[in-house]
């Protein structure tokens, strides 16, 4: 069994070797959504009965979330992509620091634990490479529901005020449509006394998936997916069986990869309206898109530069900004990519420039002049989606590339390289045994990449 830190260095010494100018062809199966599975795992704490989740992707984020729940006394059995969760023997209400620190989504357990047990202690999730990622919306909403919150030595200690055993429904208006805060507060409100209204709620499909599962468990949640969500608290939530929705970000990544290599592929299962902002942008850039039931067919053509501005759902997803930027590096003409959700999510820009992309970055706006081609290089991604962007760039590039930072990639893409290999890309995961002995991985690029790499 490889423990946490060993596993990280194990993964750090791996890279994906990609032979450039490849083509994709055929059909790829889209896995269950990471960001849905994570919050559904947190929601399973709300019942003493068994929850069965189907279509759960095998990812390190999911494994880590499972370890956190096991640490609380939850019984979890993972059989292929089915997860059986039994929370009846929970004995601890404090999440372990060393496990939470690397997985922001674990903070979303606070709403479930507080609502069910009247108290919760969860370490602050901390920032990450894409931004500070505050939790003020989570905290303010829980306080509005009647929680007393203390933050001591990096631990958020929450308990229901006045020794009541239930939170109290109220009207909450979020400052920004935070996905995590909306999820935390829905879970907290589901067992509260009375009605809670969440205004300016996030509308992401993963939230709708959470509400669908909670309603199967007996919750009374209305209008999920709209800006105003209504939750009538109930006394108890039951077990259920739930199938996780397809991962729209993985789906979008494959569509962008097909566009970037002028390929034709079919992706399924997908829920097409989860990807509208992405398919519309790809059509605007010249791709042919055909939607049939739960599948999307794309034919990459001559790509022309288009402008993209990320926004909360149903806008263009921030999680596909980096992959789409990689596509625009070889578009015909200019494009402007604006990141509006996270303050530091342009870490891939300087790496794409090393490959020969013509990009001027001004704060969170990238001005791109398309070039004929970019050249393969050895580079390290610094977060999940920038690593995916570098792999797309590696597929486009002349020559081969080695992409490090797989400890990020494996958090969010199930069997990524084997799916790409099946589609015809020459890609292999290489384990640099010799490098495992060194503290840092020597890759042919300036020290800043190594620093970034180590930051990973
Ligand atoms: C979720 O993160 C996703 N993670 C992210 O996916 C995704 O990028 C993000 O939503 C936006 O869609 C999971 O679902 C596990 P937010 P979350 O709260 O909930 C500010 C990936 O690659 N904010 O919607 O943390 C915050 O600073 C990951 O799969 C506050 O100001 O995102 C940010 O600027 C990365 N106060 C904006 O809202 C708060 O209390 C959006 O953050 C909370 C957030």
Boltz pocket constraint, residues with backbone or C-beta under 6 A from the ligand:
constraints:
  - pocket:
      binder: B
      contacts: [[A, 35], [A, 36], [A, 38], [A, 104], [A, 105], [A, 131], [A, 132], [A, 133], [A, 134], [A, 135], [A, 136], [A, 137], [A, 138], [A, 139], [A, 176], [A, 177], [A, 178], [A, 179], [A, 180], [A, 181], [A, 202], [A, 318], [A, 319], [A, 340], [A, 341], [A, 342], [A, 343], [A, 384], [A, 385], [A, 412]]
      max_distance: 6.0
